[in-house]
Amino acid sequence: GGNFRFAAKVKDVDFRYAAAWPTAENVSGELVFQNTGFTAKIETGQFFGAKVKATTIAVDDFAARPYLLSINGEADARGEDVARFMRESPLINGVGAFTKSVVVEGPGLLELQMKLPIGAPDVAKTLTRISGKYTLRRGQAKPVVGPLVTALTGTVVFSESGVKSNGITGIAYGNPLTLSIANAADGGVVTEFAGRGDVSQMGDVLPFQMPQQVKGLTDFSGRVTTREGGAEIAIDSSLLGVTSTLPAPLAKRGDELRKLHLSIANTGQVSEKIRLTVAGALTDAAPTTTPTLTPMPATEAPASRIDGRFQRRFDSNGIALGLRGGVISVGAVAGDAPLPEGLWFSGTMPLLDFDLWRQAVENFYPPVVATRVVGTPREDGRSGIEVAGFDFKLGGLVAYGRPFDAMTLKGRHSGQDWRLTVDSDDAVGDISWRAGAFKDAGAVRARLQKLVVADEVPPPKGSIAVPVQSDAGRVADFPALDIIAEKFTYKDRELGKLELRAMPIGDNWRVDQLSISIGHARMEMTGLWQRYGDPQR
């Protein structure tokens, strides 16, 4: 028999207690070896920046195979140090998976008990036992997608096989936010959240900055599911409380529900996929003035449903640089084809009011932002995305005050020009449009097989007014024109071939050429075309 005991004081030593686990640094305390056992009573030390309090590390029997290393202690640990501990340990593929999708910072207290089998890698996973609790003390968290959450309080309890939170609250978008963390049913960790925010602040969640015509506070909820392969994000909102003065199909009352759903798969990776849907406008809906009241059932108008797919660009460090490409479909599903570069629009609409949308787009963002050329770097280092094209089937079109019947309209952006193809009862042929020409009045060049022009019409009944600039700064309504139509009809009268060249002069046109010919007859004229009600008359 006999009894062996050895004790020693240590100061400022590094202690690597187990392979694949972070090293304890600057350890001071007492080491005791007795027979085949070992005990370390640590008085001070740290892992990363976390200050270790009274902690005991022990091995009951080194002769056992495997022998168990026990750790029991606590530390004043900031969130970033706890997250790093999990990322740089075997916990990263289990309860620590959520640290891949969120950065946690700020003070807290970590209480930890572990039993680690040493010397038998094949059974290490099945014999490892962990019991821990982390108490947040007004810290903060920043997910890979979403707002900065401040004033975080609450606790997270975890083991080798699971994690669960208790009473985590914080502040996001200036409003209270609640969070819960738990195991996912099919593996990984799920973080659920619910809060309230102004849509103008949600550019870090949505794939684009919301235009300033869309305003209001609304509730939202969502979940982040983190697994070994990455993170998936889902966010939902009724948009109750949000108003939009954009033209149809995006006009919206504050008491109208239009459910928004955002999903992001493979978050933060090159293979990331973003999908956004907004339900169509509700018809015959009973107004809801209180968010807690359930509105009366209503029917969704499919023609105003929005379905979008997007993909972001990333630099070599994995930092998002804005959108690489996207497809937004109105009244139809966006499909699953590979996304081209740039932003594309498609779908079916009963009526497109080009005049209202032109004014709306000019006022999407405040002047400082609006003057940025699309695709150039922004002040925050991210880039915008250029609208590359569209493909619409329209029940009708209003452009420059004129109504046009049902048509198929396709457009492609090429340099400073838009190349359009139109096929309808009113017009057939090719059109190019340069929006920035003639001090933003625009320039239209058209080569058409036929063109039918009706009377100018007032805005559609029930349309929501779009804010416009003052008369002193208003862009001229009329573009420069270079039009040839082989068959021209005006107010139900077929007149023959039309050749027209005109330049914008304020709110008027200087007509350099107006030729109409049919057979051997030809009429030519020049002059100044003045809009009715012109104060210069």
C-alpha positions in Angstrom: 0.0 0.0 0.0 1.4 3.4 0.8 0.2 6.9 0.1 1.6 9.4 -2.4 0.9 13.1 -2.2 2.5 16.0 -3.9 1.3 19.7 -3.7 2.7 22.8 -5.3 1.7 26.5 -5.7 1.7 27.8 -9.3 1.4 31.3 -10.6 0.7 32.7 -14.1 1.0 29.4 -15.9 -1.0 28.2 -19.0 -2.9 25.0 -18.5 -4.0 22.9 -21.4 -6.4 20.6 -19.7 -7.7 18.8 -22.7 -7.1 18.6 -26.5 -9.4 20.6 -28.7 -10.5 22.8 -25.8 -9.3 26.4 -25.2 -6.2 26.8 -23.0 -6.6 28.3 -19.5 -4.1 31.2 -19.3 -2.3 33.0 -16.4 -3.5 30.4 -13.9 -2.6 30.8 -10.2 -3.5 28.3 -7.5 -2.6 25.0 -5.9 -1.9 21.7 -7.7 -2.3 18.5 -5.6 -1.3 15.0 -6.9 -2.4 12.2 -4.5 -2.0 8.6 -5.5 -3.6 8.2 -8.9 -5.8 11.3 -8.5 -5.2 15.0 -9.2 -6.8 18.3 -8.0 -6.2 21.9 -9.1 -7.7 24.6 -7.0 -7.5 27.7 -9.3 -7.8 31.1 -7.6 -7.3 33.3 -10.6 -6.9 32.8 -14.4 -8.5 33.5 -17.7 -9.6 32.1 -21.0 -9.3 34.7 -23.6 -10.6 37.9 -21.8 -12.8 36.1 -19.3 -11.7 36.3 -15.7 -11.9 32.9 -13.9 -13.1 32.9 -10.4 -12.7 30.0 -7.8 -12.6 26.9 -10.0 -11.7 23.2 -9.3 -10.2 20.9 -11.9 -9.9 17.2 -10.8 -9.1 13.7 -12.0 -10.3 10.9 -9.7 -8.1 8.1 -11.2 -5.5 8.4 -13.9 -5.4 4.6 -14.1 -8.9 4.5 -15.5 -9.4 4.2 -19.3 -10.6 6.7 -20.2 -10.1 8.8 -17.1 -12.5 11.7 -16.5 -11.4 15.3 -16.1 -13.9 17.3 -14.0 -14.1 21.1 -14.2 -16.4 23.1 -11.8 -16.2 26.9 -11.7 -17.4 30.2 -12.9 -16.0 33.3 -14.6 -16.9 36.9 -15.3 -17.1 36.5 -19.0 -18.0 38.9 -21.7 -20.3 37.5 -24.4 -17.6 37.7 -27.1 -15.3 35.5 -24.9 -18.0 32.9 -24.3 -18.9 32.8 -28.0 -15.2 32.3 -28.9 -14.9 29.5 -26.2 -17.8 27.7 -28.0 -16.4 28.3 -31.5 -12.9 27.0 -30.6 -14.2 23.9 -28.8 -16.2 20.8 -29.8 -19.3 22.7 -28.7 -19.3 24.5 -32.1 -21.0 21.6 -33.8 -23.7 21.4 -31.1 -25.0 24.0 -28.7 -22.5 26.5 -29.8 -23.7 26.5 -33.5 -25.6 29.8 -33.0 -22.3 31.7 -32.6 -21.9 31.3 -36.4 -24.8 33.6 -37.1 -24.7 36.1 -34.3 -22.0 38.2 -32.5 -22.6 38.6 -28.8 -20.8 41.2 -26.8 -21.0 42.7 -23.3 -20.7 41.6 -19.6 -22.1 38.4 -18.2 -21.5 35.5 -15.7 -20.6 32.0 -16.9 -21.2 29.0 -14.5 -19.7 25.8 -15.9 -19.4 22.1 -14.9 -17.8 19.6 -17.3 -16.6 16.0 -17.3 -14.3 15.2 -20.2 -13.1 11.7 -21.0 -9.3 11.7 -21.7 -7.4 9.1 -23.6 -10.2 7.5 -25.6 -11.2 9.6 -28.6 -13.7 7.0 -29.8 -15.9 7.4 -26.8 -15.2 11.0 -26.0 -18.4 12.3 -27.5 -20.7 9.9 -25.8 -19.0 10.3 -22.3 -18.7 14.1 -22.3 -21.0 15.8 -19.9 -21.5 19.5 -19.7 -23.8 21.7 -17.6 -23.6 25.4 -17.9 -25.5 28.7 -17.5 -24.6 32.1 -18.9 -26.3 35.2 -17.5 -26.4 38.2 -19.7 -25.9 41.6 -18.0 -27.1 44.2 -20.5 -25.0 43.0 -23.4 -25.7 43.3 -27.1 -26.0 41.0 -30.1 -25.6 41.5 -33.9 -26.9 38.8 -36.2 -25.5 38.3 -39.7 -28.8 39.7 -40.9 -30.8 42.0 -38.8 -30.6 44.9 -36.3 -28.2 45.4 -33.4 -29.9 44.3 -30.2 -28.9 46.2 -27.1 -29.6 46.0 -23.3 -29.7 42.2 -23.5 -30.7 40.5 -20.2 -31.7 36.9 -19.3 -30.0 33.5 -19.0 -29.0 30.7 -21.3 -28.7 27.2 -19.9 -26.9 24.5 -21.9 -25.6 21.0 -21.8 -23.7 18.7 -24.1 -26.9 17.9 -25.9 -29.1 21.0 -25.7 -29.6 24.7 -25.0 -32.5 26.6 -23.6 -32.9 30.3 -22.7 -35.0 32.0 -20.0 -36.4 35.5 -20.2 -34.1 37.1 -22.7 -35.1 40.6 -23.6 -33.4 43.5 -25.4 -34.0 46.6 -27.5 -34.0 46.6 -31.3 -35.1 49.5 -33.6 -35.7 51.4 -30.4 -38.4 49.0 -29.2 -38.5 46.0 -26.9 -37.5 42.6 -28.4 -38.0 39.2 -26.9 -35.8 36.2 -27.7 -35.8 32.5 -27.0 -33.1 29.9 -27.7 -33.8 26.1 -27.9 -32.8 22.9 -29.7 -34.1 22.4 -33.2 -36.3 19.4 -33.7 -34.0 18.1 -36.5 -30.7 19.2 -35.0 -29.0 22.5 -34.4 -30.2 25.5 -32.5 -33.3 27.7 -33.0 -33.4 31.4 -31.9 -36.9 32.9 -32.1 -37.6 36.6 -31.7 -40.4 39.0 -31.8 -40.5 42.8 -31.8 -41.7 46.0 -33.4 -40.0 48.5 -35.7 -40.3 51.2 -38.3 -40.0 49.8 -41.8 -37.6 52.7 -42.7 -35.1 51.1 -40.3 -35.3 47.6 -41.7 -32.8 47.9 -44.5 -30.5 45.5 -42.6 -33.2 42.8 -42.8 -34.8 43.4 -46.2 -32.8 42.9 -49.4 -33.2 46.6 -50.2 -33.8 50.0 -48.5 -37.5 50.8 -48.1 -38.6 53.8 -50.2 -39.5 56.8 -48.2 -43.2 56.6 -49.4 -43.5 53.5 -47.2 -43.8 54.4 -43.6 -45.0 53.1 -40.2 -44.4 50.9 -37.2 -45.3 47.3 -37.5 -44.8 44.0 -35.5 -42.6 41.3 -36.7 -41.4 37.8 -35.6 -38.9 35.3 -36.9 -36.5 32.5 -36.2 -32.8 31.8 -36.9 -32.0 28.1 -37.3 -28.3 27.3 -37.0 -26.8 24.0 -38.0 -23.4 22.6 -38.8 -23.9 23.6 -42.4 -25.0 27.2 -41.8 -27.9 29.3 -40.8 -31.4 29.8 -42.1 -33.5 32.9 -41.3 -37.3 33.4 -41.5 -39.1 36.7 -40.7 -42.8 37.4 -40.9 -44.9 40.5 -40.5 -48.6 41.5 -41.1 -47.4 45.0 -42.1 -50.3 46.3 -40.1 -49.6 50.0 -39.3 -47.5 50.5 -42.5 -48.8 52.9 -45.2 -47.6 53.2 -48.7 -48.3 56.0 -51.1 -46.6 54.1 -54.0 -48.8 53.4 -57.0 -50.6 50.1 -57.5 -49.8 47.3 -56.8 -47.8 48.6 -53.8 -50.3 51.2 -52.5 -51.4 50.3 -48.9 -53.5 51.7 -46.1 -52.3 51.5 -42.5 -55.3 49.4 -41.4 -54.7 46.9 -44.3 -53.0 43.5 -43.7 -50.5 42.3 -46.4 -48.5 39.5 -45.0 -44.7 39.7 -45.6 -42.5 36.7 -45.4 -38.7 36.8 -45.8 -36.5 33.7 -45.8 -32.7 33.4 -46.2 -31.0 30.1 -46.7 -27.2 29.5 -46.4 -27.0 32.9 -44.7 -23.7 34.7 -45.3 -22.4 32.2 -47.8 -21.7 32.5 -51.5 -24.6 30.1 -52.1 -27.0 32.3 -50.0 -30.6 32.5 -51.3 -33.1 35.2 -50.3 -36.9 35.0 -50.9 -39.4 37.7 -50.2 -43.2 37.5 -50.6 -45.8 40.1 -49.9 -49.5 39.1 -50.0 -51.8 40.8 -52.4 -54.1 43.6 -51.4 -57.2 42.5 -49.6 -60.5 43.2 -51.1 -63.6 43.9 -49.0 -61.5 43.9 -45.8 -63.0 45.3 -42.7 -60.7 48.1 -41.3 -58.6 47.2 -38.3 -57.6 50.1 -36.0 -56.2 48.1 -33.1 -53.4 45.5 -33.7 -54.8 43.2 -31.0 -58.1 42.9 -32.8 -58.6 40.2 -35.4 -59.8 41.7 -38.8 -62.7 40.3 -40.7 -61.8 37.8 -43.4 -61.0 39.2 -46.7 -59.9 38.0 -50.1 -56.4 38.5 -51.4 -56.1 40.0 -54.9 -53.6 37.8 -56.7 -52.7 40.5 -59.2 -51.0 42.6 -56.5 -49.1 39.7 -54.9 -45.3 40.2 -54.9 -42.8 37.4 -55.1 -39.0 38.1 -55.1 -35.8 36.1 -55.2 -32.4 37.8 -54.4 -28.7 37.0 -54.0 -26.1 39.1 -52.3 -22.5 39.7 -53.3 -19.6 39.1 -50.8 -16.0 40.2 -50.6 -13.1 37.8 -49.9 -13.7 38.2 -46.2 -17.3 37.2 -46.5 -18.7 40.7 -45.9 -21.9 41.4 -47.8 -21.6 44.2 -50.5 -25.2 44.5 -51.5 -27.3 42.6 -54.0 -25.8 40.8 -57.0 -29.1 39.9 -58.6 -32.8 39.5 -58.1 -36.1 38.8 -59.7 -39.3 40.5 -58.6 -42.6 39.1 -60.0 -46.0 40.7 -59.7 -49.1 38.5 -59.7 -47.0 35.4 -60.5 -44.4 33.1 -58.8 -40.8 34.2 -59.4 -39.7 30.6 -60.2 -36.4 28.9 -59.4 -34.2 29.6 -62.4 -30.6 30.8 -61.7 -30.6 34.5 -60.9 -29.0 36.8 -63.5 -27.0 39.8 -62.4 -29.0 43.0 -61.8 -32.6 43.4 -60.8 -35.4 42.1 -63.0 -39.1 42.6 -62.9 -41.8 40.4 -64.4 -45.4 39.4 -64.0 -49.0 40.3 -64.9 -50.7 43.5 -64.0 -54.2 44.8 -64.8 -52.9 48.4 -65.2 -49.5 50.0 -65.0 -49.5 53.8 -64.6 -46.0 54.7 -65.9 -46.5 58.4 -65.0 -47.2 57.7 -61.4 -44.4 55.2 -61.1 -41.9 57.6 -62.8 -42.7 60.3 -60.1 -42.6 57.7 -57.4 -39.2 56.4 -58.4 -37.8 59.9 -58.5 -38.9 60.3 -54.9 -37.8 56.9 -53.6 -35.0 58.2 -51.4 -33.9 61.7 -50.1 -31.9 63.8 -52.6 -28.5 62.8 -51.1 -29.2 59.2 -51.7 -31.3 59.6 -54.9 -28.4 61.4 -56.7 -26.1 58.3 -56.4 -25.7 56.6 -59.7 -27.1 53.1 -59.4 -24.3 50.5 -59.0 -21.7 52.9 -57.6 -20.4 52.5 -54.0 -22.4 54.0 -51.2 -21.1 55.9 -48.2 -21.3 52.7 -46.1 -19.1 50.9 -48.6 -21.9 48.7 -50.1 -23.0 48.9 -53.7 -26.5 49.4 -55.1 -28.0 47.2 -57.8 -29.0 48.3 -61.3 -32.4 47.5 -62.7 -31.5 45.3 -65.7 -34.8 44.6 -67.3 -38.5 43.6 -67.1 -41.1 41.4 -68.9 -44.7 42.4 -68.2 -48.1 41.4 -69.5 -50.3 44.4 -68.9 -54.1 44.8 -69.0 -53.5 48.5 -69.7 -50.8 51.2 -69.6 -50.9 54.9 -68.9 -47.9 56.8 -70.2 -47.4 60.5 -70.6 -51.1 61.0 -69.9 -52.2 58.6 -72.7 -54.1 55.3 -72.1 -53.0 52.1 -74.0 -54.7 48.8 -74.2 -53.5 45.4 -73.1 -49.9 44.6 -74.1 -46.8 42.6 -73.7 -43.9 44.9 -72.7 -40.3 43.8 -72.4 -37.3 46.0 -71.6 -33.5 45.6 -71.2 -31.1 48.1 -69.8 -28.1 48.8 -72.0 -25.7 51.5 -70.9 -27.7 54.7 -70.5 -30.6 53.4 -72.7 -33.6 51.2 -72.2 -34.4 48.9 -75.2 -38.1 48.1 -75.2 -40.3 45.8 -77.2 -44.0 46.3 -77.2 -46.8 44.1 -78.7 -50.4 45.3 -78.3 -53.4 46.5 -80.2 -52.1 50.1 -79.7 -48.4 49.6 -80.6 -46.1 47.0 -82.1 -42.4 47.6 -82.5 -39.2 48.6 -80.8 -38.6 51.6 -78.5 -35.4 53.0 -76.9 -35.7 55.4 -73.9 -32.8 57.5 -72.4 -34.1 58.7 -69.0 -31.3 61.2 -68.3 -31.4 63.0 -71.6 -32.6 66.7 -71.9 -32.2 67.5 -68.2 -34.0 64.3 -67.2 -37.0 64.9 -69.4 -35.9 61.8 -71.3 -35.6 60.9 -75.0 -37.8 58.3 -76.8 -36.8 56.7 -80.2 -39.5 54.4 -81.6 -39.7 52.3 -84.8 -43.2 50.9 -84.9 -45.3 48.8 -87.2 -48.4 50.6 -85.8 -49.3 53.2 -83.2 -52.7 54.1 -81.9 -53.1 57.3 -79.7 -56.2 58.1 -77.7 -57.2 61.1 -75.6 -55.2 62.1 -72.5 -56.8 60.7 -69.4 -56.9 61.7 -65.7 -55.3 59.4 -63.1 -57.2 56.2 -62.4 -60.1 56.5 -59.9 -59.0 55.6 -56.4 -55.3 55.9 -57.0 -53.2 57.2 -54.2 -51.5 60.6 -54.8 -47.7 60.5 -55.3 -45.7 63.5 -53.9 -44.2 65.6 -56.6 -41.6 68.3 -56.6 -42.6 72.0 -56.7 -43.2 73.6 -60.0 -39.9 75.5 -59.8 -37.9 72.2 -59.7 -40.2 69.9 -61.5 -38.8 67.8 -64.4 -40.5 68.5 -67.7 -43.4 66.1 -68.4 -42.4 65.6 -72.1 -39.5 63.7 -73.5 -37.7 64.3 -76.7 -39.3 62.2 -79.5 -38.0 60.5 -82.6 -40.9 58.3 -83.8 -41.7 56.5 -87.0 -44.9 54.5 -87.1 -45.8 52.8 -90.4 -49.5 52.8 -89.5 -50.7 55.7 -87.3 -54.2 56.0 -85.8 -55.4 59.0 -83.8 -58.7 59.1 -82.1 -60.0 56.2 -84.1 -58.9 57.7 -87.4 -56.3 55.9 -89.4 -54.0 58.6 -90.8 -51.1 56.7 -92.5 -47.4 56.8 -91.8 -46.2 59.0 -89.0 -42.7 60.6 -88.7 -42.2 62.8 -85.6 -39.2 64.6 -84.2 -39.8 66.9 -81.2 -37.7 68.5 -78.5 -39.0 69.5 -74.9 -39.1 73.2 -74.2 -40.3 73.5 -70.6 -43.8 71.9 -70.6 -44.1 72.2 -74.3 -42.7 70.6 -77.4 -40.8 72.2 -80.3 -41.9 70.1 -83.3 -39.0 69.9 -85.7 -40.8 67.4 -88.0 -44.3 66.1 -88.2 -45.0 64.2 -91.3 -48.1 62.1 -92.1 -48.3 60.3 -95.4 -50.7 57.9 -97.0 -50.4 56.8 -100.6 -49.2 59.8 -102.6 -50.6 62.3 -100.1 -48.2 63.8 -97.6 -48.6 66.5 -94.9 -45.6 68.2 -93.2 -45.4 70.8 -90.5 -43.2 72.3 -87.7 -44.0 74.5 -84.8 -44.6 74.6 -81.0 -47.0 72.2 -79.3 -48.5 73.6 -76.2 -50.3 71.6 -73.6 -53.9 72.6 -72.8 -54.1 74.9 -69.8 -50.6 76.2 -70.3 -50.2 79.5 -68.4 -48.0 80.8 -71.2 -51.0 80.8 -73.6 
